[in-house]
Amino acid sequence: MTDTRPLVMIVDDDAAQVQALCRTLPAQGYDPIGFTDPEAALAELRRTRCDLLLADLRMMPGGMDGIALLQAALQVDPDLVVIIMTGAGTIATAVEAMKAGALDYILKPCKLSMIIPVLERALAVRRLRLENAALERRVREHTAELEAANRELEAFSFSVAHDLRSPLTVILGYADSLIEEFSPQLPHEALVQLEGIVAGAEQMRRLTDGLLRLSRLGRQPLSRQRVDVTGLVREAADELRRTHGARQVAVHVGELPDCVADQALLRQVFFNLLSNAFKFSSTRSAPVIAVSGRTEGAERIYAVRDNGTGFDMSQSERLFGAFQRLHATDQYEGTGIGLSIAARVVQRHGGRIWAEAEVDRGATFRFSIPG
């Protein structure tokens, strides 16, 4: 709808009716334009953007009727609102006109007191339609911009991480060679500094590897299939037990509901959450990890619980950000990328992920997979 007075097109083979409406509507805040010929009205509609079409249901014999006019008018301007004028004996036909796209109808003979409220309602509907269309257009544009920005960011992250690997490999190679070949001749302080270089470069290589994995997630297509989640979790837990060697960790895996997901990516989610649980329960004399699941409506909800150090829930919004850590690196190793990868995988499946914890009383990570 324009910022000026609404433009109303009136089409009726009764010239007196058209003239009467064209005389009275300006005083009510409308700019009317009248026609007795439907074809002439359509020609004008192609030239001029109107806000509302007020058309008689029955035109002169042999000419275009109101339903044919409104169908042709809506092809010219889909945002146009159409009101049909009809006699009392043709209400059923007026209903058919509404099914064809008319918003409302007015009974003839038309009284101004009946016309104005109908026009106001119709223009309010048009205003809402245009606002909704503009909102949807902005959402589409913003979504496209966001998707493009994400693609550019992922490509940039991949490029940076990939390009950093070569110089890091050179640094590590030279530092290792110095330690291996010249350690007897080097002062203790120099060896300590070299070991610090190696440790820093190794940490940076782990960070770049994590960045590469995170950037690849956005480009990797999902290969959905039915997944035996119980078997998948037990395999991941067994692998982590072997990695952690002598340290005994009790891992209880319940009967977990199957789901439809990308099996490799879902395994990565469980592996990252279990690895997190192994790490933060390492200070416990009897570490315990429990994995459970349930079906809730159309969702499969899974939980990984541990009795480890937990965390302060006031910092929980940082949990799933890339390279975000809630504990110092001298307490627990890691890059802060594992939970971010888990969250990205869950979100790509259309699910959600969240956590609950208390300091020194363990943590529970939950996530959902639709279907």
Secondary structure, DSSP 8 states (H G I E B T S, - for coil): --SS--EEEEE-S-HHHHHHHHHHGGGGT-EEEEES-HHHHHHHHHHS--SEEEEESS-STTS--HHHHHHHHHHH-TT-EEEEEE-GGGHHHHHHHHHTT--EEEESS--HHHHHHHHHHHHHHHHHHHHHHHHHHHHHHHHHHHHHHHHHHHHHHHHHHHHHHHHHHHHHHHHHHHHHHHTTTS-HHHHHHHHHHHHHHHHHHHHHHHHHHHHHHHHS---EEEE-HHHHHHHHHHHHHHHHTTS--EEEE-----EEEEHHHHHHHHHHHHHHHHHHTTTSSS-EEEEEEEEETTEEEEEEEE-S----GGGGGGTTSTT--SS-TTTS---S-HHHHHHHHHHHTT--EEEEE-TTS-EEEEEEEE-
